[in-house]
């Protein structure tokens, strides 16, 4: 061995690592608008838009919903227009 290399600390003959990683499987996210071949997201279709907004009024990000960049921009603009035209509420009232 060279001078700057050290022997492994756990070279006692056990081949299995002390801590094994647990595998996490998640389903691949996809853009629902691309799947349905939607060209333009309409702000008047507020039932669809409500699926992409939290109860607190926040727009869900693309990494959570799986929408592509093109449709995420349209989605956020449509939600803002629907709020402005009073199709959707800015914030849901507190429950309880």
C-alpha positions as CSV (number, residue, x, y, z in Angstrom):
1,X,0.0,0.0,0.0
2,X,1.1,3.6,-0.6
3,X,1.7,5.9,2.2
4,X,-1.4,8.1,1.7
5,X,-3.9,5.2,1.5
6,X,-5.4,3.6,4.6
7,X,-6.8,0.1,5.2
8,X,-10.6,0.0,5.5
9,X,-11.7,0.3,9.1
10,X,-14.0,-2.7,9.0
11,X,-12.0,-5.4,7.3
12,X,-13.0,-8.1,9.8
13,X,-14.3,-10.4,7.1
14,X,-17.9,-9.5,7.1
15,X,-19.1,-8.8,3.5
16,X,-22.5,-7.3,4.4
17,X,-22.5,-3.6,5.1
18,X,-23.5,-2.5,8.5
19,X,-26.4,-0.3,7.3
20,X,-28.3,-1.2,4.2
21,X,-30.2,1.5,2.2
22,X,-33.9,1.0,2.0
23,X,-35.2,1.3,-1.5
24,X,-37.9,3.9,-2.2
25,X,-40.2,3.2,-5.1
26,X,-42.4,6.0,-6.4
27,X,-44.6,6.0,-9.5
28,X,-43.4,8.2,-12.4
29,X,-45.2,11.5,-12.5
30,X,-46.6,12.6,-15.8
31,X,-48.4,15.7,-17.2
32,X,-52.1,15.0,-17.2
33,X,-52.6,17.8,-19.7
34,X,-50.1,16.3,-22.2
35,X,-51.8,12.9,-21.7
36,X,-55.2,14.4,-22.6
37,X,-53.6,16.5,-25.4
38,X,-54.8,19.8,-24.0
39,X,-53.5,22.8,-26.0
40,X,-54.8,25.6,-23.8
41,X,-55.9,25.5,-20.1
42,X,-59.0,27.5,-19.7
43,X,-59.6,29.6,-16.6
44,X,-63.3,29.1,-16.8
45,X,-62.9,25.3,-16.1
46,X,-62.4,25.9,-12.4
47,X,-63.2,22.3,-11.3
48,X,-60.0,21.2,-13.0
49,X,-58.0,24.1,-11.6
50,X,-59.1,23.3,-8.0
51,X,-57.1,20.0,-8.1
52,X,-53.9,22.0,-8.4
53,X,-54.5,24.4,-5.5
54,X,-54.0,23.7,-1.8
55,X,-56.7,24.7,0.8
56,X,-54.4,27.5,1.9
57,X,-54.6,28.9,-1.6
58,X,-51.1,28.0,-2.8
59,X,-50.6,26.7,-6.3
60,X,-49.0,23.3,-6.2
61,X,-45.5,23.2,-7.9
62,X,-44.8,21.1,-10.9
63,X,-42.5,18.7,-9.0
64,X,-45.6,17.7,-6.9
65,X,-48.2,17.5,-9.6
66,X,-46.0,16.2,-12.4
67,X,-47.1,18.8,-15.0
68,X,-44.6,19.9,-17.6
69,X,-43.1,23.3,-17.8
70,X,-45.4,24.4,-20.7
71,X,-48.6,23.5,-18.9
72,X,-47.5,24.6,-15.5
73,X,-47.1,28.2,-16.8
74,X,-50.5,28.0,-18.3
75,X,-52.0,26.5,-15.2
76,X,-50.6,29.2,-12.9
77,X,-51.9,31.9,-15.2
78,X,-55.3,30.3,-15.5
79,X,-55.6,30.0,-11.7
80,X,-54.7,33.6,-11.2
81,X,-57.2,34.7,-13.9
82,X,-59.9,32.5,-12.3
83,X,-59.3,34.1,-8.9
84,X,-59.4,37.6,-10.4
85,X,-62.7,36.8,-12.2
86,X,-64.1,35.3,-9.0
87,X,-64.4,31.7,-10.3
88,X,-62.1,30.5,-7.5
89,X,-61.4,31.8,-4.0
90,X,-58.0,33.1,-3.0
91,X,-58.1,31.3,0.3
92,X,-60.5,28.8,1.7
93,X,-62.2,29.7,5.0
94,X,-60.8,28.1,8.1
95,X,-62.7,25.1,9.3
96,X,-63.2,24.3,13.0
